[in-house]
Amino acid sequence: MEDTSVDEPSDVKNESFKRMDHTMPETFFNNTSSSFSSLNRTKLMGIQEPPSKTTAMKKKDGSIGTWEKHTKGIGMKLLAKMGYKGSGGLGAKRLKKTTSMDISHDGKAITTEKVEMKERTGISQPVEVVVRPTNLGLGYGNFKEATKLKTNQRIEAEVRGIDWEKKEAQERMKKQLEEEKRIQKEMGVRSSSLPNTNSLLAVNSWRKGAKRQRNNTEKKKIKIVSYQDILGEGTSKELVVDMRGAPTSLDSQHLDKPLLGEELLHNINFLLNMNENKLHSTSHFVRSSRSKASSLKSELESMKQKQIEIKSRREKLEKVLKMIHELEIYSQEKVFHIHDEQDYIHVGTILESISSIFTEEEKKALNFYTVFLPSLLGPLVDQATQTWDPLNSTFDDTSNFLFKVLGLCSKSSSAGQWKSQVTLLEQLFVIYLLPRIKRDLESSSWDPVTDAESAVILYESLLSFMKSVDTSQPLKQTSDESSSVFAPELHVEGKNRLGNMIKDTIFFDVIYPKLSRTLKGYKGESADDSLDKWIIPWLPHLNYRSLLENMLPELKRKLHATILHASKSTQSENDELFFHHTCDIVLKPWVEVIHASSMHTITSNCVAPRLGRALSRIVFEKDFYDQDLTFVTITMQYYELGLLSESVYLSMVEGEVLRPFAYFIYNWLKNDQTCTKNAALLYCHWRRLFFRKCQKASNAISTDTMICRIFYGILLMINAVSIGDISKLDELEPSPPFSTTYQAVEARRAKEKRLEEEEKELAGKADPSTYSRRQHVVSRGATFKDVVEDFAHHNHIPFHPKLGPNTMTKDGKIVYIFGNAQIFIDTNVVFVLGGGDWKPVSLNELLNLA
């Protein structure tokens, strides 16, 4: 801290110095700590401080302590005691400062001692901290970091001893010069060696009182020269000696005089810059005027050209309007007949004239083929459809009508514009022809059952026409440059596009829904409206979008219902009529359509039981030519056509024909032992019947072990009687006919086949597909419905869903026919309809009710 004590009189100082000199050793002054200030030490030694050079005091901050004029100034006094000197700040940080001090001891030589002092140079205000928002990245948006704030930069400048105001003024001046250079560069003005207006205005030397203001700010120091220096120089220069003496105040400064002609130079520069600016603005105005004149001239030329184009366009439109009036005559005064050659040629000529008037660019702008021509040709085509009956027209009539429409489209387009013709044809077909066709097909006048042929002819004629149009479209080159080094890429556009449009809009949207509705309501009571007569004609077209797969389940149900209806409507004595009707009319047309497994399921449930009963009633004759073989032949015919599965066929032959035949031979030989020759002849005829008449049937029988055993057993019986061994005949006695049926034989065969497959599995020779299929069935598990179905088949009782128009459900459950009873299954319980109510029953009770 600085010494704030008041100076004492000189006698007091000398007296105190003497006392200290007698009491302190000589080495005291040399070893005194440097913490004493130089001022205090010189005072203690009684040495007057030599006059030092006057230094300019630091300018105090005028904003500090302004409020003390209303107080006693205690705050500034306390700050002064703490080391505050009017500028800088307080704090622990100080700068080292070296000062010199002269010390004399009893007339000895003066020695200089350097003392290090620490000057407090803290900051005058705290560092301002700006908190960054959450998740904000560096440099994002307008957020300023704490180091970029002017407040913190000012504090940092104070700590480093930098004049902040001077630095800020220099930066402003630098930015101003850069801005002036940028403006001059943009305006194309070359820089002048003379100062410009802005620099002169910034100096402010031309304003009133600028000299006084400049001298006050600069405060130049006055250099005082002594007369010895003047005399010693011996210079011939004329010197001015200041006789006013030393300045009385450090604040008084000499004011320099302004240079001669400075204000005149400023005015000249000002006028020069002003005239330069006027010259540049005039030059810019001339250039802009010339560009405007040229643009107006080009605009005038374009307007003249547009006037010519508008005039030619007006002439074209007048011609087109005249031709349109000629076409309107057909809609106002007479009817257009497309098959009338005179009308057809006249309309074609008008369309060719209209097409030749417009260029390709104008056609594209007018939507010539999608809007303009359809609006002209549409009414004519609409009139032509009034005399066209789609459903009653032949294939050729429909094709001729469509080709006439295509001819009008070709006359409306330029030569080689096939794509434009197709576009126009598509527009006319969709807007005018398609609604007429849909209206006829959706009306009640078309019955899919009785009028299937007319609709098929119409649909096939449309497909044939559209296919010819699709295939007639030429190959299009993707590159118009014939001189290209690469070969042009060719491709066909719109392949089958029109044909698919016919399939989607006519068959998929109109014909198929009506066929489906008719099939659901089909009852099959008459042979004249059998399914094959009105469904099979559509089969070639049902492959589109898997429509046949969606229709097959309903077809199977209707075939099943038709066979059941035929079975109920024919008596047992008309079995032959029933089987022929079922084979030739109902099932045979569908052999190639329905999968073999589905067909076998239908026949095994509806035809096989009645066929088995018919075979079981065969009466065997001793003379083969007297034998009735009707049902045997029907059975073989069913198998040859694929209506019966191999297992059902072999089971019927074994259980219903050969076993009773073997029992018949046994009784004949037992009663008449002299008939071995006739018995052998009868055996040969029956064997020839099964082994030679039908190739497929004979192959199946010849490879069956059990049937071969029966034939072999018959031979052994004949041989035993021929050699007279009656005991052996008794050993070969077959089972009676009533003890077995084809269902039992089929069940036994299925069991044997299953055991054989299991043995192959154990041996590792099983078919992987069969094994995986069986594993899938086992893993899926059997439902209670499967148990009931197996129980019905085991007891030879029909079991199937209730079909026909009276199909019903009970609480969302399917109603089944179990013999003569109606049942439904719910949570492993069987409910049977009796007396108008549904009652739960057991399987044994259900068997009695069936």
Salt bridges, closest charged atoms under 4 A:
GLU2 OE2 - LYS85 NZ 3.32
ASP7 OD1 - LYS43 NZ 2.51
GLU26 OE2 - LYS108 NZ 2.93
GLU113 OE1 - ARG41 NH2 2.83
GLU119 OE2 - LYS58 NZ 3.97
GLU145 OE1 - ARG132 NH2 2.71
GLU156 OE2 - ARG160 NH2 2.82
GLU168 OE2 - LYS150 NZ 3.91
GLU179 OE2 - ARG182 NH2 2.26
GLU186 OE2 - ARG182 NH1 2.61
ASP242 OD1 - ARG244 NE 2.98
ASP256 OD2 - LYS220 NZ 2.66
GLU318 OE2 - ARG314 NE 3.45
GLU328 OE1 - HIS325 ND1 3.52
GLU341 OE2 - LYS404 NZ 3.16
ASP343 OD1 - LYS334 NZ 4.00
GLU352 OE2 - LYS411 NZ 3.82
GLU360 OE2 - LYS363 NZ 3.90
GLU362 OE1 - LYS316 NZ 3.14
GLU426 OE1 - ARG497 NH1 2.61
ASP440 OD2 - ARG436 NE 3.38
GLU460 OE2 - HIS541 NE2 3.30
GLU493 OE1 - LYS419 NZ 3.40
GLU493 OE2 - LYS476 NZ 3.36
GLU493 OE2 - HIS491 NE2 3.64
ASP504 OD1 - ARG545 NH2 3.07
GLU554 OE1 - ARG557 NH2 2.67
GLU554 OE2 - LYS558 NZ 3.92
ASP575 OD1 - ARG610 NE 2.61
ASP575 OD2 - ARG617 NH2 2.41
GLU576 OE2 - HIS580 NE2 3.73
GLU654 OE2 - ARG659 NH2 3.07
GLU654 OE2 - ARG748 NH1 2.99
GLU654 OE1 - ARG749 NH2 2.63
ASP704 OD1 - ARG749 NH1 2.65
ASP730 OD1 - LYS670 NZ 2.58
GLU752 OE2 - ARG748 NE 3.19
GLU756 OE2 - LYS760 NZ 3.86
GLU761 OE1 - ARG774 NH2 2.95
GLU789 OE1 - LYS785 NZ 3.37
